[in-house]
Amino acid sequence: METNDILKKVRKIEIKTRGLSANIFAGEYHSAFKGRGMAFAEVREYQYGDDIRDIEWNVTARFGRPFIKVFEEERELTVMLLVDVSGSLEFGTLCQTKREMQTEIAATLAFSAIQNNDKIGVIFFSDHVEKFIPPKKGRKHILYIIRELLEFQPVSRKTDISAALEYFTEAIKRRCTCFMISDFIDDKDFRQPLTIANRKHDVVAVQVYDRRIADLPNVGLIKMHDLESGHEAIIDTSSAKVRATQAKWWKQQCGRLNETFAHSKVDNVSVRTDQDYVSALMALFAKRT
């Protein structure tokens, strides 16, 4: 893609997602994702009912009357986006591909983060970590992230969620908020690394999926192409049995995924490519406040 075309795409994404984060998510994001802890703000004279453990003894000795330390929430966060770039994200049958929706969600979260003066970083993963963008602040950094979300080409087309989580847990030392954005189609069990990551950090899962993965249309014979393995097959969608088998598989996938999130105590939300991700994210934020 030509550089001018890329810049136009970046600008389009920025206009849409920056507006959303400013006008819709600002307060909700602030409430839903807290700072690392309490930071010292000032000292003031002791008042009846104050905790004596907060007495500032040096100032108390200097003035001959008790003073206490006042703390406030340390608002600055580090936010990490764990973004799935495996082949299955290129699938889309209605409004957009899963990757296109994923890009908008990631950009919206990134702008929400910098409006709260938070640092934002990204880990792109397939069946290994494809790229690590260290957390920084600023609009220039966000635009670089959006460009990578739009244009990054992974080496592998396969998926290994465990590998991404293990890398993230090791690479980011201080506690942060992590949004893992994926379709979560992975045959391997990633419950343990997800649990470990969520104990050290605050992990939030955003599942992006397409309607047709659960609801095959009745359109006769179609060629199916697995975007990760490359395998191709002809299936007969006019067969009620074939459609029922696909629906059953998807229901089982979702059941296992929900069990994994519940076991790992990870907040999560599912977003379909033909639906509004804004309301889904707003519901997620509200659940956390």
C-alpha positions in Angstrom: 0.0 0.0 0.0 1.3 3.5 -0.9 2.4 5.8 1.9 -0.3 8.3 1.2 -3.0 5.6 1.4 -1.6 4.4 4.7 -1.6 8.0 6.1 -5.2 8.5 5.0 -6.2 5.2 6.8 -4.3 6.3 9.9 -6.1 9.7 9.9 -9.5 8.1 9.4 -9.0 5.8 12.3 -7.7 8.6 14.5 -10.7 10.9 13.8 -13.2 8.2 14.6 -11.5 6.6 17.6 -10.1 9.8 19.2 -13.6 11.2 19.1 -15.1 8.1 20.8 -12.5 8.1 23.5 -12.9 11.8 24.2 -16.7 12.0 24.1 -17.8 8.6 25.4 -15.1 6.8 27.2 -13.2 9.4 29.2 -15.1 9.2 32.5 -15.8 5.5 32.2 -12.2 4.6 31.4 -11.0 6.7 34.3 -13.4 5.0 36.8 -12.9 1.4 35.5 -9.1 1.4 35.5 -7.5 2.6 38.7 -3.9 3.7 39.3 -1.2 1.6 40.8 -1.7 2.8 44.4 -1.5 5.8 46.7 1.0 8.5 46.2 2.1 11.2 48.8 0.4 14.5 48.1 0.9 16.9 51.1 0.9 17.3 54.9 -1.8 19.0 57.0 -2.6 19.4 60.6 -4.0 16.4 62.5 -7.8 16.3 62.9 -9.9 14.2 65.2 -10.4 10.8 63.6 -7.3 10.8 61.5 -5.2 7.6 61.5 -2.2 8.1 63.8 -0.2 5.8 61.5 -0.2 8.7 59.0 1.5 11.1 61.4 4.5 12.9 59.8 6.9 12.9 62.7 9.5 15.2 61.3 7.0 18.0 60.6 5.3 17.3 63.9 8.5 17.8 65.8 9.4 21.0 63.9 6.1 22.7 64.7 5.3 21.2 68.0 1.8 20.0 67.0 0.8 16.9 65.0 0.7 16.8 61.2 -0.3 13.9 59.0 0.6 12.8 55.5 -2.1 13.0 52.9 -2.2 10.5 50.0 -4.0 10.5 46.7 -4.6 7.9 44.1 -1.6 7.6 41.8 -3.5 7.8 38.5 -0.9 7.1 35.9 -1.2 3.6 34.4 0.8 1.6 32.0 -1.6 0.0 29.5 -0.5 -2.9 27.3 -2.4 -4.1 24.3 -1.9 -7.8 23.4 -3.0 -7.9 19.8 -3.6 -11.2 17.9 -2.2 -11.0 14.3 -2.7 -14.6 13.4 -4.3 -15.6 10.1 -7.8 -16.2 11.5 -8.2 -12.4 12.2 -8.4 -11.7 8.5 -11.8 -13.4 8.3 -14.9 -11.3 7.8 -18.2 -11.8 6.0 -20.3 -8.8 6.7 -19.2 -5.3 7.6 -15.5 -5.7 8.2 -12.8 -8.3 9.0 -12.0 -9.2 12.6 -8.7 -7.5 12.3 -10.3 -4.2 11.1 -12.6 -4.2 14.1 -9.7 -5.1 16.4 -7.7 -2.1 15.1 -10.5 0.3 15.9 -11.0 -1.1 19.4 -7.2 -1.0 20.1 -7.0 2.6 18.8 -9.9 3.7 20.9 -8.4 2.2 24.0 -5.0 3.8 23.2 -6.5 7.3 22.9 -8.5 6.7 26.1 -5.2 5.8 27.8 -3.3 8.9 26.7 -6.2 11.2 27.6 -5.7 9.9 31.2 -1.9 10.5 30.8 -1.2 6.8 30.8 1.6 5.1 28.9 0.5 2.6 26.2 2.4 -0.2 24.6 1.7 -3.1 22.3 2.6 -6.8 21.9 1.7 -8.3 18.5 1.5 -12.1 18.6 0.8 -15.1 16.5 2.2 -18.4 17.7 5.1 -16.3 19.0 5.7 -12.7 19.8 5.9 -10.9 16.5 6.7 -7.4 17.7 7.0 -5.5 21.0 6.3 -1.7 21.2 7.4 -0.4 24.6 4.9 1.7 26.5 5.2 5.5 25.9 3.0 8.6 26.0 1.9 11.0 23.3 0.0 11.4 20.1 3.0 10.6 17.9 3.4 7.3 19.7 -0.4 6.5 19.3 -0.2 7.3 15.5 2.8 4.9 15.2 0.7 2.2 17.0 -2.3 2.7 14.7 0.0 2.5 11.6 1.4 -0.8 12.9 -2.1 -2.1 13.7 -3.1 -1.3 10.1 0.0 -2.5 8.2 1.9 -5.0 10.4 2.5 -8.3 8.5 3.2 -11.3 10.8 5.8 -14.0 10.0 3.5 -16.8 11.2 -0.2 -17.2 10.6 -0.8 -19.6 13.6 -1.9 -18.9 17.2 -0.3 -19.5 20.6 -2.0 -17.5 23.3 0.1 -19.1 26.0 3.3 -17.9 24.4 2.1 -14.3 24.3 0.9 -14.3 27.9 4.2 -15.8 29.2 6.2 -13.2 27.3 4.0 -10.4 28.6 4.3 -11.6 32.2 8.1 -11.7 31.9 8.6 -8.5 29.9 6.4 -6.1 31.9 7.8 -5.9 35.5 5.5 -3.3 37.1 1.7 -4.0 37.4 -0.2 -2.7 34.4 -3.6 -2.9 32.8 -3.6 -5.3 29.8 -6.2 -5.6 27.1 -5.9 -8.9 25.2 -7.7 -8.5 21.8 -8.2 -11.7 19.9 -10.7 -14.2 18.5 -9.3 -16.6 21.1 -9.4 -19.5 18.6 -6.6 -21.7 20.0 -6.7 -25.4 20.4 -4.2 -25.3 23.3 -5.2 -24.7 26.9 -4.0 -21.2 28.0 -5.7 -21.2 31.4 -2.6 -21.3 33.5 -0.6 -18.6 31.9 -3.7 -16.4 31.8 -4.2 -16.9 35.5 -0.6 -16.1 36.3 -0.7 -13.0 34.1 -3.9 -11.7 35.8 -2.4 -12.2 39.3 0.5 -10.0 38.4 -1.4 -7.5 36.2 -5.0 -6.5 35.5 -5.9 -8.5 32.3 -9.1 -7.7 30.3 -10.1 -10.0 27.4 -11.8 -8.6 24.3 -13.0 -11.3 22.0 -13.7 -10.3 18.4 -15.7 -12.8 16.2 -17.7 -13.0 13.0 -21.4 -14.0 12.9 -20.8 -16.7 10.2 -18.5 -18.7 12.4 -21.5 -19.7 14.5 -24.2 -19.3 11.9 -23.4 -20.8 8.5 -25.7 -19.5 5.7 -27.6 -21.9 3.6 -25.9 -21.2 0.2 -25.1 -24.7 -1.1 -21.5 -25.8 -1.8 -18.7 -23.5 -0.7 -15.0 -23.7 -0.5 -13.6 -23.2 3.0 -10.1 -22.0 3.5 -8.3 -22.2 6.9 -6.4 -19.0 7.2 -3.9 -20.4 9.6 -3.2 -23.9 8.3 -3.9 -23.3 4.7 -6.2 -26.3 4.5 -9.1 -26.2 2.0 -12.3 -28.2 1.9 -15.7 -28.1 0.1 -18.7 -28.2 2.4 -22.4 -28.4 1.7 -24.1 -25.6 3.7 -27.5 -26.7 2.4 -27.1 -29.7 4.9 -28.8 -29.0 8.2 -26.5 -31.5 9.8 -23.4 -29.5 8.6 -24.8 -26.2 9.9 -25.8 -27.8 13.2 -22.3 -29.3 13.6 -20.7 -25.9 13.1 -23.0 -24.3 15.5 -22.3 -27.0 18.1 -18.6 -26.5 17.7 -18.8 -22.8 18.2 -21.0 -23.2 21.3 -18.4 -25.6 22.8 -15.6 -23.1 22.0 -17.4 -20.3 23.7 -18.2 -22.5 26.7 -14.5 -23.5 27.2 -13.5 -19.9 26.8 -15.9 -18.6 29.4 -14.8 -21.3 31.8 -11.2 -20.2 31.2 -12.0 -16.5 31.9 -14.0 -17.4 35.0 -11.2 -19.6 36.4 -8.6 -17.0 35.7 -10.9 -14.2 37.1 -10.5 -12.2 33.9 -13.1 -9.5 33.0 -14.1 -10.1 29.4 -16.4 -8.9 26.6 -17.3 -10.4 23.2 -17.8 -8.2 20.1 -19.3 -9.3 16.8 -17.9 -7.7 13.6 -21.4 -6.5 12.5 -22.3 -5.0 15.9 -21.3 -1.8 17.8 -18.2 -2.3 19.8 -18.9 1.0 21.7 -21.8 -0.4 23.7 -19.9 -3.6 24.4 -16.9 -1.6 25.8 -19.2 0.7 27.8 -20.8 -2.4 29.4 -17.4 -3.8 30.2 -16.3 -0.5 31.8 -19.6 -0.2 33.8 -19.1 -3.8 35.1 -15.8 -2.8 36.6 -16.9 0.4 38.4 
